[in-house]
Structure formats: C-alpha cells, structure tokens
Amino acid sequence: MKQQINKIEISAAAEIAAAADTQSLEAVRIKYLGKKGALTAILRGMGSLTPEERPVIGAYANTVRGKIEEEISARSESLKSASLASALENEKLDVTMPARKKPLGRLHPITQVENRMKEIFVGLGFDIVEGPEIESAYNNFDALNAPADHPSRDRSDTFYITDDILLRTQTSPVQIRAMQGKQPPIRIISPGRVYRCDEVDATHSPMFHQLEGLVIDKNITLGDLKGLLELWAKAMFGEDTKTRFRPHNFPFTEPSAEVDVSCFVCGGKGCRLCKGEGWIELLGAGLVHPNVLAGCGIDPQIYSGLAFGIGIERVVMRKYNIDDMRHLFENDIRFLGQF
C-alpha cells in the first residue's frame, strides 16, 4: 500500500505541474484528494491492514496528502500570477493618450437669468426672501387689496386647494409676509414659481417664474421706482437700454404702470422681435397702495413704498429671442445646449 501511495504522489505531482489553468488544476485535486479520489480510496482501505501497519501507512498517507495540497496551492498561485501578467500585457493602456472628454451639464436658461437678476438686485442692496408656494387666499388676494369680485380670484384663473388655500398666483404674498414680520426700512426681492389656470401655448404656462421686488421706507417716490428699474434694465440688457412707463391698474399699487424696455436687438428702431414698435413690454410696477401698507401694520402717513413684478420666462424669451415658451419646459437637450 505504501508503494501505491508513492505512485499517487509521483503521478499527482506530474499532473499538477502540467495543469495549464485553474480548471485543470481543480480536476487534479478532485482526482486525488476528492471524496472519491485515489488517495482517499487508499485511506478507506486501511481496514485490511494490521494494527501495527495502520499508523505507519496513515502517517505516510497524510504526509503525501499535505505535499499534494502544497503543490496544488503553489501551482494555483503560479497560474494566477501568469494570468495577471497576461492580462496586464494584453489590456495595458497608453496613459499618454488624451482623456475622453465628458460633456458637462449647465444651468437651465431660466436659472441663468434668475441668478443674474438676483445678482443685480443684491448688488443694489436687496435681500432675497422666499415663501411657500401654497398660500392663503388672504395673503394672495385680500392683503393685496384685491376686491372679492376681482377676475384673478375666479376658479377659472387660480388653482384652489380649498376655499381659503390655493397655489399662489404671484410671489407678492412673500412681500405681505415680509411687511407683517418687520418694520421698515424693507428692501427685498422674492423669486419663485407661481401658478395660474392658463392653457399651455407659445406664451403661457400653468406654472412659471416671477421675481418681485419691494422697497418700503420714508419718502419713496415714483422717481425711485423709475431709477431702480432703469438701473436693472441697463445691467440686464446693456447700457443703451431705455425704459418707458405706461399707465395701468393693479389693485396693490397706486399709481401703477406697465414697464417697457427699448428693444435690445434694434435699439428702438423697430424690428421683428419688437414688432416694429421699438419697445418690449417686460413687467408691471407701481407705488405700494396705502391700503396694503395699513393692512400690514405700516403707517402709510409715514412710510411709502415701491413694488415691481418681473416674469422671468418673459425676460429669457426676450433676451434670447425665443418665440415659444414651451421650449423652456420640454427639456430638449438640443435646445438647452445652446445656452
């Protein structure tokens, strides 16, 4: 039996050395050391030996088993090293080649314009204040001096959640909250999303963005409002930009005005963008109505204020000569990649 074990040792060593890969090596291990392997079969036949022979043959068999396991382990490490060396040779990279450029994202044009507007007004001393998009009817209408029969309060124009809770139609409620929370002087802008029951078309969307501004202090006049908006227009569209005020009516300001800027394409001469008029309508503005001040606990005999509201999409469309608002919301990368 010792000769059989010796033959197994020699045969196993030869096959282990000849194994070309880990699968072949595993087959050799199973052949000699597995449950039905050659060496295992020898050990199971030790019952036929005399008591004196068993410990001698058993010790020799275990020694051979240990040698075979060591040879298998060494061969396995050798095969792994060879495989790694082959992979490194075949898969090596030329590190001197230029790296592949990954396209970088960029801010949406609405965000770009909003950030620029914030930058301008912060530079003029304004604070940025935000508020909830779900508002009370009081803050959205009543506190802004809108009468009960005002068209904007109709359910066909406003998204109501309950009779008293709605999606804000403007960011003006942020101004109300600011006036209720502190005494003048107040100088804030309030950017954010607003909602109205508009059908989607080239110039309307049920969700859009506004940036409103408010200044409350002593001796605020229409001249302050005109000067402020002229500074903003020049910073936004260029130093040659002019502004024009046209009388209008808003319940929360008195007097009120629609504000136009000279066309930044033709410089006021008339072109396709401004429809030959030389002017582009951009925003509404006015002096804060005394009823609004009084309703927020501010004495209109001492303080006055100015307010304005700018549709950010309108600025984006005018600034970049975009003729359809839907382009701003469809997320077509071919369109957005231009900005």
WOCOR-V807160 format. One record per residue. N is the residue number from 1. SS is DSSP state (alpha for helix, beta for strand, coil for the rest). PSI is psi in degrees with one decimal (999 if undefined). OMEGA is omega in whole degrees, 0 to 359 (999 if undefined). Layout:
n: [N N]
ss: [SS SS]
psi: [PSI PSI]
omega: [OMEGA OMEGA]
This chain:
n: [1 2 3 4 5 6 7 8 9 10 11 12 13 14 15 16 17 18 19 20 21 22 23 24 25 26 27 28 29 30 31 32 33 34 35 36 37 38 39 40 41 42 43 44 45 46 47 48 49 50 51 52 53 54 55 56 57 58 59 60 61 62 63 64 65 66 67 68 69 70 71 72 73 74 75 76 77 78 79 80 81 82 83 84 85 86 87 88 89 90 91 92 93 94 95 96 97 98 99 100 101 102 103 104 105 106 107 108 109 110 111 112 113 114 115 116 117 118 119 120 121 122 123 124 125 126 127 128 129 130 131 132 133 134 135 136 137 138 139 140 141 142 143 144 145 146 147 148 149 150 151 152 153 154 155 156 157 158 159 160 161 162 163 164 165 166 167 168 169 170 171 172 173 174 175 176 177 178 179 180 181 182 183 184 185 186 187 188 189 190 191 192 193 194 195 196 197 198 199 200 201 202 203 204 205 206 207 208 209 210 211 212 213 214 215 216 217 218 219 220 221 222 223 224 225 226 227 228 229 230 231 232 233 234 235 236 237 238 239 240 241 242 243 244 245 246 247 248 249 250 251 252 253 254 255 256 257 258 259 260 261 262 263 264 265 266 267 268 269 270 271 272 273 274 275 276 277 278 279 280 281 282 283 284 285 286 287 288 289 290 291 292 293 294 295 296 297 298 299 300 301 302 303 304 305 306 307 308 309 310 311 312 313 314 315 316 317 318 319 320 321 322 323 324 325 326 327 328 329 330 331 332 333 334 335 336 337 338 339]
ss: [coil alpha alpha alpha alpha alpha alpha alpha alpha alpha alpha alpha alpha alpha alpha alpha alpha alpha coil coil coil alpha alpha alpha alpha alpha alpha alpha alpha alpha alpha alpha alpha coil coil coil coil alpha alpha alpha alpha alpha alpha alpha alpha alpha alpha alpha coil coil alpha alpha alpha alpha alpha alpha alpha alpha alpha alpha alpha alpha alpha alpha alpha alpha alpha alpha alpha alpha alpha alpha alpha alpha alpha alpha alpha alpha alpha alpha alpha alpha alpha alpha alpha alpha alpha alpha alpha alpha coil coil coil coil coil coil coil coil coil coil coil coil coil coil coil coil coil coil alpha alpha alpha alpha alpha alpha alpha alpha alpha alpha alpha alpha alpha alpha alpha coil coil coil beta beta coil coil coil coil coil beta beta beta alpha alpha alpha alpha coil alpha alpha alpha coil coil coil coil coil coil alpha alpha alpha coil coil coil coil coil coil beta coil coil coil coil beta beta beta coil coil coil coil alpha alpha alpha alpha alpha alpha alpha alpha alpha alpha coil coil coil coil beta beta beta beta beta beta beta beta beta beta coil coil coil coil coil coil coil coil coil coil coil beta beta beta beta beta beta beta beta beta beta beta coil coil coil coil alpha alpha alpha alpha alpha alpha alpha alpha alpha alpha alpha alpha alpha alpha alpha alpha coil coil coil coil coil beta beta beta beta beta beta beta beta coil coil beta beta beta beta beta beta beta beta beta beta coil coil coil coil coil coil coil coil coil coil coil coil coil coil coil coil beta beta beta beta beta beta beta beta beta beta coil alpha alpha alpha alpha alpha alpha coil coil coil coil coil coil coil coil beta beta beta beta beta beta beta beta alpha alpha alpha alpha alpha alpha alpha alpha alpha coil coil coil coil alpha alpha alpha alpha coil coil coil coil alpha alpha alpha alpha coil coil coil]
psi: [-30.8 -35.9 -38.7 -43.6 -39.7 -41.8 -41.0 -42.0 -46.6 -43.7 -43.8 -41.6 -40.9 -42.9 -34.5 -43.4 -30.1 -10.8 126.1 -16.8 175.7 -29.4 -43.5 -38.8 -38.7 -35.6 -38.4 -43.5 -45.8 -38.9 -37.2 -32.9 -5.8 178.0 -32.4 18.7 166.0 -44.9 -36.2 -39.2 -37.8 -45.4 -35.0 -21.7 8.6 -9.2 -20.8 -6.7 160.6 158.0 -31.3 -32.3 -31.5 -51.7 -32.1 -48.8 -38.2 -44.1 -40.7 -42.5 -40.8 -34.7 -44.3 -41.2 -43.5 -41.0 -44.3 -43.8 -41.2 -42.0 -40.2 -44.6 -44.9 -42.6 -36.6 -45.9 -38.1 -43.3 -39.5 -42.4 -41.0 -39.2 -42.1 -43.1 -39.6 -42.4 -43.1 -35.1 -42.2 -23.8 17.4 149.1 145.5 99.5 -6.9 -8.0 147.9 141.9 153.7 130.3 131.1 132.5 134.0 142.2 169.7 167.0 145.4 146.3 -32.3 -43.8 -39.6 -48.0 -41.3 -43.3 -39.4 -40.6 -42.5 -44.4 -42.2 -49.1 -35.0 -37.5 -21.1 8.0 12.9 149.1 148.3 124.6 134.7 161.7 176.7 148.9 -21.6 118.8 167.3 149.9 -30.2 -52.0 -33.1 -27.6 -59.4 -47.2 -17.2 17.4 22.0 122.2 162.1 -27.2 14.8 135.8 -31.5 -18.1 -7.8 149.0 -16.9 -7.5 -19.3 142.5 105.7 137.2 -47.2 -175.1 -25.7 -4.2 137.4 168.7 125.9 140.6 -6.0 166.7 8.2 -32.9 -26.9 -37.4 -40.4 -46.0 -37.2 -41.8 -32.4 -25.9 -14.8 162.6 156.0 159.4 145.3 133.2 100.2 157.7 150.6 92.0 155.1 177.9 145.2 164.9 135.1 152.8 66.8 141.6 145.0 123.6 -164.4 -23.0 4.5 151.6 144.3 -13.8 130.4 -175.3 141.3 155.8 114.2 152.4 151.3 133.2 124.1 124.3 -177.3 140.7 33.9 130.5 173.2 -29.6 -37.6 -42.0 -45.8 -41.7 -41.0 -48.4 -29.4 -40.5 -44.0 -45.5 -41.2 -39.3 -31.4 -39.8 -7.3 153.2 -21.6 -1.0 136.7 157.9 153.5 131.7 131.6 135.5 141.6 -173.2 116.2 140.0 -23.0 -0.9 150.6 111.5 164.7 156.8 149.1 138.5 127.1 155.0 150.0 142.4 125.9 4.9 -49.3 -5.9 20.0 1.1 -24.1 123.9 -175.1 -38.3 -46.1 8.6 35.8 1.9 -24.3 -4.5 150.1 124.3 131.2 -34.0 169.6 151.2 174.7 -179.7 136.9 130.6 137.6 -32.8 -35.6 -44.2 -48.2 -39.3 -21.9 9.9 21.1 127.7 112.8 -10.9 -19.0 -40.8 152.5 172.8 166.0 152.7 152.1 154.3 126.3 125.7 115.1 -40.1 -37.7 -39.9 -43.7 -47.7 -40.1 -41.3 -38.6 10.4 49.1 129.0 -2.1 116.4 -26.6 -26.8 -29.8 -17.6 -7.0 -12.0 37.5 115.1 -25.7 -33.4 -49.9 -27.1 -9.8 -12.4 999]
omega: [179 178 178 179 180 178 178 180 182 182 181 180 180 182 178 180 182 182 185 180 184 178 177 180 179 178 177 180 180 182 186 186 181 183 179 183 184 181 178 179 178 182 180 180 182 179 180 181 177 179 180 184 187 181 180 181 180 180 180 180 179 177 179 178 179 179 180 180 179 179 178 180 180 180 179 178 179 180 178 180 179 179 179 180 179 180 180 180 185 185 183 182 173 185 179 179 177 179 176 180 176 180 180 176 177 182 176 181 177 180 178 182 178 180 179 179 177 181 181 185 175 177 178 175 180 171 177 180 179 181 184 177 172 189 173 176 180 181 184 184 189 182 179 172 178 181 184 182 181 184 183 181 182 180 177 181 187 176 178 173 168 179 184 182 185 168 187 180 181 177 178 177 176 177 178 180 180 180 178 187 183 177 179 6 179 176 186 164 182 177 175 180 176 190 175 182 179 173 180 173 186 184 183 176 178 174 177 187 177 167 180 180 181 172 176 179 176 173 173 184 176 177 176 180 181 179 180 182 176 176 180 182 180 179 184 189 179 186 181 183 176 178 178 179 175 181 179 179 170 183 186 176 178 0 180 181 164 185 177 172 178 184 183 174 183 180 178 182 182 180 182 182 182 179 175 184 182 181 178 179 184 188 173 184 177 174 186 182 179 179 179 179 182 180 179 177 178 184 180 176 181 186 172 183 175 179 177 179 185 173 187 178 180 178 179 183 180 184 184 176 177 187 182 182 182 178 184 185 183 175 173 186 179 177 185 180 180 187 999]
